[in-house]
Amino acid sequence: MSTLRISQLAERSGVPASTLRFYETAGLLPAERTASGYRQYGPDAVERLAFISSAKLLGYAGPRGAVKVFTHARTRAAFDRVIDALHHRLTAEPEETLARGMCFPTRWDPFFKDVMTLADVYRYPTRHFDFHRRQLTLGSGDH
């Protein structure tokens, strides 16, 4: 199969042309342009569309989809919700349960310690998310 124009790809794949243009804009479906400006899709376009459709069925939007859905403010709000839920669970645990510990592989993550109690494990994601939240919101101007 050689190249396909947008109407041909839409017909072959069952995906509307408007969606194909959106996928191109999002960087998910590359298209070349003819001298007259028509889109031409390569031979892997049908397979790529099948993958995108499968990923959508699984609820995966991918990193580019996430950027469109999760702005800086929404990402910060999502991190805040997770952190609040972890803090709530941490305060609900009895002290004797929180004191139990086990060994952790420190080479996996800079926030791991040689031995971590359950309290440490509960606090780990909040530290980790706080760290990444700060990374993701630097210079966003909306914090």
C-alpha positions in Angstrom: 0.0 0.0 0.0 1.3 3.5 -0.9 0.1 6.7 0.7 -3.5 7.5 1.5 -5.3 10.8 1.3 -7.4 11.8 4.3 -10.7 10.7 2.7 -9.2 7.3 1.8 -7.8 6.8 5.3 -11.1 7.8 6.9 -13.0 5.3 4.7 -10.6 2.5 5.3 -10.3 3.0 9.1 -13.8 4.2 9.9 -12.3 7.2 11.7 -13.8 10.6 10.7 -11.5 13.0 8.8 -12.0 15.6 11.6 -10.6 13.1 14.1 -7.7 12.3 11.8 -6.9 16.0 11.6 -7.0 16.3 15.4 -4.6 13.3 15.7 -2.3 15.0 13.3 -2.4 18.2 15.3 -1.8 16.3 18.5 1.3 14.7 16.9 -0.2 11.2 17.1 -0.7 10.6 13.4 2.0 12.2 11.1 1.0 13.3 7.6 2.9 14.6 4.7 1.6 17.4 2.5 1.4 17.2 -1.3 2.5 20.3 -3.3 -1.2 21.3 -3.4 -1.5 21.0 0.4 -3.4 17.7 0.6 -2.6 15.4 3.5 -0.9 12.1 2.6 -0.7 9.3 5.2 2.0 6.6 5.1 1.5 2.9 5.0 1.6 2.6 8.8 -1.3 5.0 9.3 -4.0 2.3 9.5 -2.0 0.3 12.0 -1.3 3.4 14.1 -5.0 4.2 14.2 -5.7 0.7 15.4 -3.3 1.3 18.2 -4.8 4.6 19.1 -8.3 3.1 19.1 -7.1 0.2 21.4 -5.4 2.7 23.7 -8.6 4.8 23.9 -10.6 1.7 24.8 -8.2 1.1 27.7 -8.6 4.7 28.8 -5.0 5.7 28.0 -4.6 9.1 26.5 -0.8 9.0 26.3 1.6 11.7 27.3 0.3 14.1 24.6 -3.3 13.4 25.5 -2.5 14.0 29.2 -0.9 17.4 28.3 -4.2 18.5 26.7 -6.3 17.2 29.6 -4.0 18.0 32.5 -3.0 21.7 32.5 -0.6 22.9 35.2 -3.6 23.7 37.4 -5.3 20.4 36.9 -2.1 18.5 37.4 -1.5 20.3 40.7 -5.1 19.7 41.8 -4.8 15.9 41.0 -1.6 15.7 43.0 -3.2 17.6 45.8 -6.1 15.1 45.9 -3.8 12.1 46.0 -1.7 13.7 48.7 -4.7 14.6 50.8 -6.1 11.0 50.5 -2.7 9.6 51.6 -2.5 12.0 54.6 -6.1 10.9 55.6 -5.1 7.2 55.5 -1.9 7.9 57.4 -3.7 9.6 60.2 -6.3 6.8 60.4 -3.7 4.0 61.0 -3.0 2.9 64.6 0.6 3.7 65.9 1.5 0.0 66.3 0.7 -0.6 62.6 2.7 2.4 61.5 5.8 1.2 63.5 6.1 -2.0 61.5 9.0 -1.9 59.0 10.8 -3.7 56.3 13.9 -3.4 54.0 13.7 -1.3 50.8 16.1 -1.2 47.9 17.5 2.3 48.1 18.9 2.2 44.6 15.4 2.2 43.1 14.4 5.7 44.4 16.1 8.6 46.1 13.2 8.8 48.6 13.7 5.2 49.8 15.5 4.4 53.0 17.3 1.1 54.0 14.5 0.3 56.4 11.0 1.9 56.0 8.1 1.6 58.4 4.6 1.6 57.3 4.4 5.3 58.2 7.4 5.9 55.9 5.7 4.0 53.1 2.6 6.1 53.5 4.6 9.3 53.6 6.8 8.3 50.6 4.2 9.1 47.9 3.5 12.4 49.4 7.1 13.4 49.3 7.5 11.9 45.8 4.4 13.7 44.5 5.3 17.0 46.3 8.7 16.8 44.6 7.2 16.2 41.1 4.4 18.7 41.7 7.1 21.4 42.3 8.9 20.2 39.1 5.7 20.4 37.0 4.6 23.8 38.3 7.9 25.7 38.2 7.4 28.9 36.2 3.8 28.1 35.3 2.7 31.5 36.7 -0.6 30.0 38.0 0.5 28.8 41.5 
